[in-house]
Amino acid sequence: MPETSLRVHIGRTDRRPAEAGMSEGRLHELERWMAGLAEKGRLQGASWLVARDGHIVAHHALGRRTFRADSDDLKPDAIRPVYSITKVITAVAVMMLIEDGKLYLMQPVADWLKPFDHPMLRPINLWHLLTHTSGLDPDPGFDLEPFAKPWYAGWIEHKRKQEPDRTWTADDIIRLLVSGPVRKAPGREWMYSTVGYVILAEVISRAAGMPYERFVEERIFRPLGMNRSFFRVPEPLHDETCVVNSWEEEKLKRIGESGGSPPPGGNGLYSTLEDLWRFGQAMLDDGRFGGVHILGRRMVREMTSNQLYGVTSTAWGKKYPKFEYGLGWSLHMGDLCSPGSFGHEGFGRSLIIVDPAERLVFVCFAPSRHEWVPESVNAPQNLVWSALS
């Protein structure tokens, strides 16, 4: 592959790859691979961070920050909506409250949310929501259905328009989120449900006695130095935020305008490569980063261990007779990742992987106008792990 004509921006690093036991040449192959995808129009841009033993060895960005023709370049410190990576932040917040004694893992959701006080919903507990085994409706498209239902936010907005003069309470929103029958008995099948994490965020708000967003900021973002992570990006930083279409651009401006919205615990986070590395490094180091302790060692180990036994799944057309999953974290992350690795993907596309055996954290943004570009997710992680010497 020829060298790229795109400008490559390099962010903060604190160790050369060879000093961390990684091949600089193989990491350069990652740069060429991402540049090739951008030059073909498969990606708008790409950025990535590789860290080993707590040291950043690669931190690059190339391509465009926005979808517009006159866009400036994507930079390594660009803010990006990371969608479902939000879920691991929410899961850690739940675990913090468990360690605080305010929640417990098998606690019925009905203890906190009145709409769950119904025979069909009462068996659902926090563990079910964290492991996507609650039986609540999965995300649209999960079953490869030809005509997916509206996304939950669209459904809520539709109901509001039908009753414009109504004051919507949090319980009203929860009722909308769980409307309809439970699909499966709790604990029987893995069905990826963003709604479950929105519900968890509301439980966090009530157990913590403060809004979900404030709890996450005070207990996770500030201690870890995640200073460019937000649920509402400040307006002066909009010009440093990566967006791939007009919908993302408008959403960036609209966030926080209307009250009564459910807390953004399933997909509302904006963050950067380095901020997500800090979070991933804390998980790698048993809940500690830079002298700060956000979570106990036992809790981190529990979150990143398989929780499911005898649970099936038909996720996105694939049949799994024995699906495995942690508490908020996906397991078995890729071809070359070590056993025990964990991570999460986000729509749009973003990825974080933590490999405890190799002491490696990989964070990647691959913004694109295309809904799914598999070669921007699978190949990069293999290139990174092939660089290990």
C-alpha positions in Angstrom: 0.0 0.0 0.0 1.5 3.4 -0.9 2.1 6.1 1.6 -1.0 8.3 2.3 -1.4 11.7 0.9 -3.5 12.6 4.0 -2.0 14.6 6.8 -1.4 12.6 9.9 -1.6 14.4 13.3 0.2 12.9 16.2 -1.0 13.4 19.8 0.7 13.0 23.1 2.9 9.9 23.5 5.2 9.1 26.4 7.1 6.0 25.2 8.4 4.7 21.8 6.8 1.5 20.7 10.1 -0.5 20.9 10.4 0.6 24.5 7.0 -0.9 25.3 7.8 -4.2 23.4 5.8 -3.3 20.2 6.9 -3.0 16.6 6.8 0.6 15.2 6.6 -0.9 11.7 3.5 -2.9 12.5 1.8 0.1 14.1 2.7 2.1 10.9 0.7 -0.5 9.0 -2.3 0.5 11.0 -1.8 4.1 9.9 -1.6 3.0 6.3 -4.7 0.8 6.6 -6.8 3.6 8.1 -5.6 6.1 5.6 -6.5 3.7 2.8 -10.1 3.4 4.1 -10.3 7.2 4.3 -9.0 7.7 0.8 -11.5 5.2 -0.6 -14.4 7.1 1.1 -15.1 4.2 3.5 -14.2 6.5 6.5 -14.5 10.2 7.0 -11.4 9.9 9.1 -9.8 7.8 11.8 -8.0 8.2 15.1 -6.5 5.7 17.5 -4.5 5.4 20.7 -2.4 2.4 21.8 -1.0 2.1 25.3 1.0 -0.6 27.0 2.0 -0.8 30.6 0.3 2.5 31.2 2.4 4.4 28.5 0.9 5.8 25.3 3.0 4.5 22.4 0.7 5.6 19.5 -1.8 8.5 19.3 -2.7 9.4 15.7 -5.5 11.0 13.7 -6.1 11.5 10.0 -9.0 12.6 7.7 -11.8 15.1 8.3 -13.4 16.2 11.5 -16.8 16.7 10.0 -18.8 15.5 7.0 -18.7 19.0 5.3 -16.5 19.6 2.3 -14.7 22.5 4.0 -14.0 20.6 7.2 -10.8 21.0 9.2 -8.7 17.9 10.0 -9.6 15.3 12.6 -7.2 15.8 15.5 -6.1 13.2 18.2 -7.9 15.2 20.9 -11.2 15.6 19.0 -14.4 14.9 20.9 -16.6 12.2 19.5 -20.0 10.8 20.4 -19.1 7.3 21.5 -22.6 5.9 21.7 -22.7 2.5 23.4 -19.4 2.8 25.1 -21.5 4.9 27.5 -22.8 1.6 28.9 -19.5 0.7 30.5 -19.4 4.1 32.2 -23.0 3.4 33.5 -22.0 -0.1 34.6 -19.1 1.2 36.7 -21.4 3.8 38.2 -23.7 1.0 39.3 -20.8 -0.9 40.8 -19.7 2.2 42.7 -23.1 2.5 44.3 -23.0 -1.2 45.2 -19.6 -0.7 46.9 -21.2 2.3 48.7 -23.9 0.0 50.0 -26.8 1.8 48.2 -27.5 -0.9 45.7 -27.0 -4.7 45.4 -26.5 -6.7 42.3 -29.6 -8.9 42.5 -31.8 -6.0 43.7 -35.2 -5.8 41.9 -35.6 -2.8 39.8 -39.0 -2.4 41.3 -37.3 -1.3 44.6 -36.4 2.0 42.8 -38.9 2.4 39.9 -42.6 2.1 40.5 -43.5 1.1 36.9 -41.6 -2.2 37.5 -43.9 -3.1 40.4 -46.0 -5.4 38.1 -46.0 -9.2 37.9 -44.4 -9.1 34.4 -41.6 -6.8 35.4 -41.0 -7.5 39.1 -38.6 -10.4 38.5 -36.2 -8.1 36.6 -33.2 -7.1 38.7 -30.1 -4.9 38.2 -27.9 -7.9 37.2 -30.4 -8.6 34.3 -30.1 -5.1 33.0 -26.3 -5.1 33.3 -26.0 -8.4 31.4 -28.7 -7.6 28.8 -30.8 -10.6 30.0 -33.8 -8.7 31.3 -36.1 -9.9 28.5 -37.0 -6.3 27.6 -37.1 -5.4 23.9 -33.6 -5.4 22.3 -32.4 -2.5 20.1 -34.1 -2.0 16.7 -32.5 -4.3 14.1 -31.2 -6.8 16.7 -33.4 -9.5 15.2 -32.5 -8.4 11.6 -36.2 -7.5 11.2 -37.0 -5.9 7.8 -38.9 -3.0 9.3 -37.3 -2.0 12.7 -39.4 -0.2 15.3 -38.5 3.5 16.0 -35.5 4.1 18.3 -36.8 4.7 21.8 -35.9 8.5 21.7 -38.1 8.8 18.6 -40.9 7.0 20.3 -40.8 9.3 23.3 -40.7 12.4 21.1 -43.7 11.0 19.2 -45.7 10.6 22.4 -44.8 14.1 23.6 -46.1 15.6 20.3 -49.4 13.7 20.9 -49.7 15.3 24.3 -47.9 18.7 24.1 -49.4 20.2 27.2 -48.5 17.2 29.5 -45.8 17.4 32.1 -43.8 14.2 31.7 -42.3 12.7 34.9 -39.5 10.2 35.0 -41.9 7.4 35.8 -44.0 8.4 32.7 -40.8 8.0 30.6 -40.0 4.6 32.2 -43.5 3.4 31.4 -43.0 4.3 27.7 -39.6 2.6 27.7 -41.0 -0.7 29.0 -44.4 -0.6 27.2 -45.4 -3.9 25.7 -44.8 -7.5 26.9 -41.4 -8.9 28.1 -39.9 -10.8 25.3 -38.2 -13.5 27.4 -38.1 -14.6 31.0 -35.3 -12.8 32.8 -32.0 -14.5 32.7 -32.8 -16.8 29.8 -31.5 -15.0 26.7 -29.0 -12.3 25.9 -30.7 -9.5 24.0 -28.8 -6.2 23.6 -31.0 -3.5 25.1 -30.0 0.2 25.3 -33.3 0.7 27.1 -32.0 -1.4 30.0 -29.1 1.0 30.5 -31.3 4.0 30.4 -33.3 2.4 33.2 -30.0 1.7 35.1 -29.1 5.4 34.8 -32.4 6.4 36.4 -31.8 3.9 39.2 -28.3 5.6 39.6 -30.0 9.0 39.9 -32.3 7.9 42.6 -29.8 5.8 44.6 -27.2 8.6 44.4 -29.6 11.4 45.2 -28.3 13.4 42.2 -28.7 13.3 38.4 -26.9 10.5 36.7 -24.8 12.9 34.7 -23.6 14.7 37.8 -22.8 11.5 39.6 -20.7 10.2 36.6 -18.9 13.6 36.4 -18.1 13.8 40.1 -17.2 10.1 40.7 -15.6 9.1 37.4 -14.7 11.9 35.0 -13.1 14.3 37.5 -11.1 11.8 39.5 -9.7 10.2 36.3 -8.9 13.6 34.7 -11.4 12.9 31.9 -11.6 16.6 31.2 -13.0 16.4 27.7 -15.8 13.9 28.4 -19.3 15.3 28.5 -23.0 14.5 28.2 -23.5 18.0 27.0 -20.6 19.4 25.1 -20.0 23.0 25.9 -20.7 25.3 23.0 -17.1 26.6 22.7 -16.0 22.9 22.1 -18.5 22.2 19.3 -15.8 23.2 16.7 -13.6 20.4 18.2 -16.2 17.7 18.0 -16.3 15.1 15.3 -19.7 14.7 13.5 -20.5 12.5 10.5 -23.9 13.9 9.3 -26.4 16.7 9.8 -28.3 14.6 12.4 -25.2 14.4 14.7 -24.5 18.1 14.1 -28.0 19.1 15.1 -28.0 16.8 18.1 -24.9 18.4 19.4 -26.7 21.8 19.4 -30.0 20.4 20.8 -28.8 18.4 23.8 -30.3 19.6 27.0 -32.9 21.9 25.4 -36.0 19.9 26.4 -36.7 18.7 29.9 -38.1 15.3 30.9 -35.7 13.3 28.8 -34.5 9.9 30.2 -30.9 10.0 31.5 -28.3 9.2 28.7 -27.0 6.0 30.3 -27.2 3.9 27.2 -25.5 6.0 24.5 -25.2 9.7 25.4 -21.4 10.1 26.1 -19.0 12.4 24.2 -15.3 11.7 24.8 -11.8 11.5 23.4 -9.2 8.9 22.8 -7.1 9.9 25.8 -10.1 10.2 28.2 -11.3 6.7 27.2 -7.7 5.4 27.6 -7.7 6.8 31.2 -10.9 4.9 31.9 -9.6 1.7 30.3 -6.3 2.0 32.2 -8.2 2.3 35.4 -10.0 -1.0 34.6 -6.7 -2.6 33.7 -5.2 -1.5 37.0 -7.9 -2.9 39.2 -9.8 0.4 39.5 -6.9 2.7 40.0 -5.3 5.4 37.8 -2.7 8.0 38.7 -3.1 7.5 42.4 -6.9 7.7 42.3 -9.0 4.7 43.3 -12.5 4.7 41.7 -13.4 1.0 42.1 -12.3 -2.0 44.1 -10.1 -4.8 42.7 -12.8 -7.5 43.4 -15.5 -5.4 41.7 -13.3 -4.9 38.6 -12.6 -8.6 38.3 -16.3 -9.4 38.7 -17.3 -6.9 36.0 -14.8 -8.4 33.5 -15.6 -12.0 34.1 -18.2 -14.1 32.5 -21.6 -13.9 34.2 -23.7 -16.1 32.0 -24.2 -19.8 32.1 -26.6 -21.6 29.8 -27.8 -18.3 28.3 -28.5 -18.4 24.5 -28.5 -15.5 22.0 -29.4 -14.9 18.4 -27.6 -11.6 18.2 -27.7 -10.0 14.7 -28.3 -13.2 12.9 -25.7 -15.3 14.8 -26.8 -18.2 17.0 -24.9 -18.6 20.3 -25.9 -21.7 22.4 -23.7 -20.5 25.3 -23.3 -16.7 25.2 -20.7 -15.1 27.5 -20.8 -11.5 28.8 -19.5 -9.5 31.8 -21.2 -6.8 33.8 -21.4 -4.1 31.1 -18.3 -5.4 29.3 -18.1 -7.6 26.2 -15.7 -10.5 26.4 -13.6 -12.3 23.7 -12.8 -9.2 21.8 -11.0 -10.4 18.7 -8.9 -12.8 16.8 -5.5 -12.0 18.5 -6.7 -10.6 21.9 -5.7 -12.6 24.9 -8.2 -14.7 26.8 -9.6 -12.5 29.5 -9.7 -9.4 27.3 -12.8 -7.1 27.5 -14.1 -4.1 25.8 -17.1 -2.4 24.1 -18.0 -1.0 20.7 -20.0 2.1 20.0 -22.1 3.0 16.9 -20.5 5.5 14.7 -17.8 3.8 15.1 -15.8 3.7 18.3 -14.0 0.9 20.2 -12.2 0.3 23.4 -10.3 -3.0 24.2 -8.4 -3.8 27.4 -6.1 -6.9 27.3 -4.8 -7.6 30.9 -2.4 -10.4 29.8 -0.6 -8.0 27.5 -1.2 -4.9 29.6 -2.5 -3.2 26.5 -5.4 -0.6 26.0 -6.6 0.2 22.5 -9.0 3.0 21.7 -10.2 3.7 18.2 -12.6 6.1 16.4 -13.6 5.4 12.8 -16.2 8.0 12.0 -18.1 7.2 8.7 -21.3 8.1 6.9 -21.7 4.3 6.3 -23.6 2.5 9.1 -21.2 -0.4 9.3 -17.6 -0.6 8.0 -16.3 -3.9 9.5 -12.8 -3.5 8.1 -12.4 -0.4 10.3 -12.9 -2.5 13.5 -11.7 -6.0 12.9 -8.5 -5.4 11.0 -7.2 -2.5 13.2 -7.2 -4.5 16.4 -5.4 -7.4 14.7 -2.8 -5.0 13.4 -2.3 -3.6 16.9 -2.0 -7.0 18.5 0.4 -8.2 15.7 2.7 -5.4 16.8 3.4 -7.1 20.1 7.0 -8.5 20.2 
